[in-house]
Amino acid sequence: MGLQAFGQFTYDHHSPAVTTATLFDLASVTKIVASTPAAMLLYERGVLDLDAPVAAIAPEFVSEVEADDRRKQVSIRMLLSHSSGLPAYEKLFLESSTRESLLQAAFATPLKHDPGSHAEYSDIGFIILGVVLERLADESLDRFCQRELFAPLRMTHTTFNPPKEIREQIPPTADDRNFRHRVIQGEVQDENASVLGGVAGHAGLFSTVSDLATFAHTMLNGGRPILRPETIALFTRREALPLGTSRALGWDTPSAPSQSGKYFGPSSFGHLGYTGTSLWVDPDRQLSITLLTNRTWPNCSDQRIKLVRPRFHDAVVEALES
């Protein structure tokens, strides 16, 4: 395991230096380090049926929207593979000030496409998936993941809602002048996840590069000691439908041009996070690469991470194979 840290929390010369122990807001990498492995565990235990309709566990997914029978067709598999027909993103936080009202708004979000017909990456779908997982587990997502995932893997620095006393040790992700009117440091950057109390299916997890390397090693090791190899294979294999999708169950797979670069093979899987985080795993090379950055500071306008990521992944592979 090779770990390297560069740079500082912000552009201020007096800002703390990043170390390999620095905690980062993972943003959507939450989907593959918390929500998806939670789904894997519940699937293995016979609690989660991938093809069960979402409405069987969350009837408000249908009852909140009248006269759209298509919603009854949406399955848990479709939420995981981003083919539910739900839109990519909605600023639900602008009209919802509590967890309950934001979830109600998520359940009521109209479908953009027919279920199963179109792959569109959807935060809304994973917000709903988070509720489904909590109901199946009969426990909040953060508690379930802490006991069943992070503790067994000794991922001791991985958590939702970091304690207030360590927040200054976490890089700030935004100077939020429009919604929360404060610097966001040690609390989730995603506004929808913030209204949800910092624990959500799509975002909210914080972790270190070392903990994520431990998680990736578990994936490379066939899921041991918490999951079975056949479960890893099922969830990380690219879905056949909708045609042309790059999505597996929860995970993404490389598609040209890929943020994973040009070397990660067809059996690879990974995910990106809005704050500048990513995790990619190549089982053929027995290689994982975790990249944690502070892309969104001081605002979200800088998109140069899209140039950095593939070049970074290519440089690591070239260095290892030269």
Disulfide bonds with the S-S distance in Angstrom:
none
